[in-house]
Amino acid sequence: MASQTIRGGFFISFEGPEGAGKTTQIGLLEDVLCRRGLAVKVTREPGGTRLGERLRELLKHFDGPEGVVPEAELLMFAASRAQHMRLAILPHLAAGGVVLCDRFADSTTVYQGVARGLDRGFIEALHRFSIGGRWPDLTFLLDLDVDTGFARARRRQLAAPGPADRIEAESRAFHEAVRQGFLELAQSEPQRFRVIDAAAPAEVVHARILEGLDRALG
């Protein structure tokens, strides 16, 4: 049972290109925070609610003959996020807990805004509408080169075969744009982002995440 609370909660997001190891690092951090007596909610985007998980399946695996156009993709992500914020993230933060979120609005800014080339002004307005002003307090960007990310994604697919992920299957140029977009976003918001080399061993990445978190919490 949680014995510690943080006034207003603490919201941490994890971002990065494909294969960066976000799931592993979120699990490691969850263990540490639970041992510290904090109430931790682990969630993901798209997803986090029943509606969000339905949208996640469509976003990742829809294989209809017409595909998913970029504009529809953007709005589906926003719909999932609006539901997620109001039913899952904001209530947990209001109770003084910690939220660990695997991707958040920064992914939409980068994947749909940078890599897909959709209108950035519209995306920023959509964020204001769907998020309601509550951005993460801290964002860990796990940075990884595209070749290493592709190799990790292939190993993951071989270990747990399943339907192809339509976004992971995008071109190398798309994923290079994603990586560069994340790095530029982190440079523009140094007070929120902590950039960590995800090519390092998992235990080293974890130690750097803990260091970044403890500095942020004072």
N, C-alpha and C positions, 0 to 999 in steps of 0.2 A: 504494500500500500504506500502511495506517495506521502511523504511527510514534509516536503518542501514545495513552496509555490513561488512564482515570480509575478510581481504585480503587472498585470496586463499581458502576461505570458511572454514567451520568446519563440519567435518564428524563424526557423532555419530552412533554407532551400539548398538543394544540391543540383548543380547544373554541369553540363559538359557534353562533349560529342559522344557518339555511340562507342560502347566498350570501355568507357572511362572508369567503371567500377563503382558507380554510385550506390547500387544496392548493397554491395559488400560494406562500404564505408558507413552507410546509414545504419546497418545492423550493428556494427561495432560501436558506433556512437550511442545508439539506443541502450546497449548494455551498460555503458559507462554512466549515462544519465539516470538510468533506473537505479543503479547502485548508489547514486548520490541522493536518492529519495525523491526524484522529480517524476511527475506524471507525464509520460511521453506518448505522443500520438505519431505513429509512422503512417504516412499516406503518400499518394502519388498523383501525378497528372499526366494525361487525362485519367480520371477515375476518382476514387475516394468516396463516392456515393453510389447508390444503385444506378441512378441515371448516368453518372459519370463513367461507370464501368461498362455500361451498354455503349456509350459513345466511344469509349476507348477501343472496344472490339471493332467497331465500324471504322474508326480512324486508322487503326493499325492493319486491319485485315480485309477491309471491304474490297471485293474483287469483281464487282459488277462490270458489265461491258463498257459502261460509260465512265468508270472510275470515279474519283472524287476531285472536283475542281478546287483550285487553291482557295477561292473565296469561301466555298462551303466548308473546307477544312478549317479555315480560320474561325468561322462562326461556331463550328462544333466544339473547338477547343474553348472558346469563350463561354459557351453554354455550360460545358462541364465545369469550368472554373467558377462561374457564378453560383452554381449549386454547391460546389465543394466548399467555397468560402463560407456560405451562410449556414450550411448544415453540419459541417465538420470542423473547419479550421477556426473560425471566429469563436464558436462556443468553447472550444478547448483552451484557446488563449484567454478568454474571459474568466475561465476557472483557474488561471495561473499556471497552466501547463506549458510544455514545450512541444512544438510541432516540428517534425522532420519530414520535409516534403521532397520527394523525388521528382524534380522539375517543377517549374512554376511559370509565371508570365514571361520571364526572360527567355524561355525556350520559344514561346510564340513570337516574341520580338525578333529572335534570331532565325528560327526555321522559316516562319511565314513572312517576316518583314525583310530580312537580309537575303536568305537563300532563295525564297520564292519571289521576292521583289514586290510584295504587296505594299500598299500605301502605309508608310510608317506613322503619319499623323492620325490616320483612322485607327491603326492598331493601338496607339497611345490613348485615344479616346475610348476605345473598347476596353482597355485595361482599367481606366478610371471607372467605367460603368460596372464592369464585372467584379472588380476587386474592392471597390469602395474605399480606396485610400490606404488599405492595410498591406503594405509590401513586407517582405521578409526583413527581419532585423539583421540577418547575416546570411550571406550566400557564399557557399563554397563552390568555386569553379574548378572542377577536376579536368585539367588540360591534358590532352593526349593527341599525338599526331595521327593522321588519318590511317596510315598503313597499319600501325599498331592497333588502332581501334577496329579496323576491318578484320584483322587476324583474331582478335579476341571475340568479335561477334561470330565469326565462323566456328571457332571452338565451342562457343556457347550453343550454337545451333546444332552442332554435331552431338553435344552432350545431352541436349534436351530437344529433339526434333519437334517441330510444330509448323504451323502455317507461316509463310514468309511475311515479314514486317515490311509494309509498303514504303515506310519512310527510311528504314535502314537500307532498302534496296535502291535508293536514289544514287545518282552518279557520284564519282569521286569529286567532281567540281562542286557539286552541291554540298558535300560534307566538308570540303575545304572552306567553302564560304561560311558554313556553320561555325567551324572552329575559329576562323578569323572574326566572325561577328561576336562570338562570346568574348574573345580577348579584347576587342574594342569596347564592348559594353562594360567589361570589368575595369578597363582603364578610365572610362568616363564616370564610374561610381566607386572610387577606391574606398570610400568610407563603409560601403556595404559588402563589397566583394573581397574574398581571399582566394587568390589563384594558387593552385597546388599542382605540382607535377605528378600526374596520375601514372606515369611510367615507372615511378619508384615502387619498391615492394609495398604490399598492402599495409604492413605494420608501420612503415615509414610514413605513408600517407595518413594513416590513422593518428600517429603522433603529431603530425603537423596540423591536422584538423583540431585535435584537442588543444594545442597551443593557441591556435587562432580563436577558438571558442572561449578559452579562459581569459584571453586578452579582451575580448569583446564584453565579457561579463564582469571584468574588473576583479 
